[in-house]
C-alpha cells in the first residue's frame, strides 16, 4: 500500500487527507476524484460526480467548480 497525503483547499479553507492506495503513483486528477468521492460521494450528491468517461481535464474542472482547488500530492511511501 502507498500512503498519499493530499493538501488542498476546500471552499477556500486548507485541508489535508491521508489516503492509502494500492496504486504506485497518483496523478492530480486521480487525487481530485478521490477528494470528490470523499466530500460528495454519498447518494444525495452523486450528480456532482464526473462521469466514468470524464477526461482528466473535466475531472479537475468539476472539482474546481465545487470548491476543490490547489491539490498537492505528497507520497508518504518513499
Backbone torsions as a table, in degrees:
resi	resn	phi	psi	omega
1	UNK	NA	142.5	177.1
2	UNK	-108.7	137.2	179.5
3	UNK	-103.7	128.0	178.9
4	UNK	-125.1	126.9	171.4
5	UNK	-97.1	126.2	177.0
6	UNK	-104.7	125.8	174.1
7	UNK	-108.6	131.4	-175.0
8	UNK	-160.9	169.5	171.9
9	UNK	-104.4	134.5	174.0
10	UNK	-119.6	108.3	-176.0
11	UNK	54.7	41.9	175.9
12	UNK	84.9	-5.2	-179.4
13	UNK	-105.3	133.9	-179.9
14	UNK	-67.0	137.9	178.1
15	UNK	-140.9	160.4	170.4
16	UNK	-136.9	152.7	175.9
17	UNK	-151.5	139.3	178.5
18	UNK	-100.9	128.7	174.9
19	UNK	-117.3	139.8	171.4
20	UNK	-111.5	115.3	-174.2
21	UNK	-129.6	155.4	177.9
22	UNK	-76.4	-25.2	-174.9
23	UNK	-70.0	136.3	-175.8
24	UNK	-75.4	-16.6	177.5
25	UNK	-137.6	152.7	-179.7
26	UNK	-135.6	118.6	178.6
27	UNK	-86.2	166.8	-177.4
28	UNK	-64.2	-40.1	-179.8
29	UNK	-68.9	-32.7	175.3
30	UNK	-67.8	-40.0	176.4
31	UNK	-62.5	-41.8	178.0
32	UNK	-60.3	-40.8	179.3
33	UNK	-64.2	-41.5	177.2
34	UNK	-62.3	-40.4	179.3
35	UNK	-69.1	-38.0	175.5
36	UNK	-60.2	-43.3	178.4
37	UNK	-65.4	-39.1	179.5
38	UNK	-62.5	-47.1	-173.5
39	UNK	-89.1	-27.7	-172.1
40	UNK	-133.3	16.4	-173.9
41	UNK	-78.6	-4.4	-179.9
42	UNK	-73.3	166.7	-174.8
43	UNK	-58.4	-36.7	-176.7
44	UNK	-67.7	-29.9	-175.9
45	UNK	-107.5	15.2	-174.8
46	UNK	-63.1	-21.3	178.3
47	UNK	-70.1	-17.1	178.6
48	UNK	-75.9	-24.7	-175.1
49	UNK	-70.0	140.4	175.5
50	UNK	-64.4	157.1	178.3
51	UNK	-70.1	163.3	-178.2
52	UNK	-62.7	-27.7	-178.6
53	UNK	-99.9	16.8	179.5
54	UNK	-64.7	142.3	177.4
55	UNK	-77.4	162.5	176.2
56	UNK	-54.8	-39.1	179.5
57	UNK	-64.8	-40.6	179.5
58	UNK	-65.8	-38.6	178.5
59	UNK	-63.4	-46.6	-180.0
60	UNK	-65.6	-37.3	178.1
61	UNK	-65.4	-43.7	178.4
62	UNK	-62.6	-42.8	178.9
63	UNK	-60.4	-43.9	-179.5
64	UNK	-65.3	-39.9	-179.7
65	UNK	-59.7	-31.4	-178.2
66	UNK	-104.2	11.7	169.1
67	UNK	103.7	8.5	176.5
68	UNK	-97.9	109.8	-176.4
69	UNK	-136.3	170.0	176.1
70	UNK	50.1	49.1	-177.8
71	UNK	-76.2	123.4	176.0
72	UNK	-119.7	140.0	-178.9
73	UNK	-112.2	127.4	174.7
74	UNK	-118.6	115.6	179.5
75	UNK	-80.7	110.5	-178.3
76	UNK	-83.8	-6.2	-175.6
77	UNK	-80.4	-14.0	-174.9
78	UNK	-86.0	NA	NA
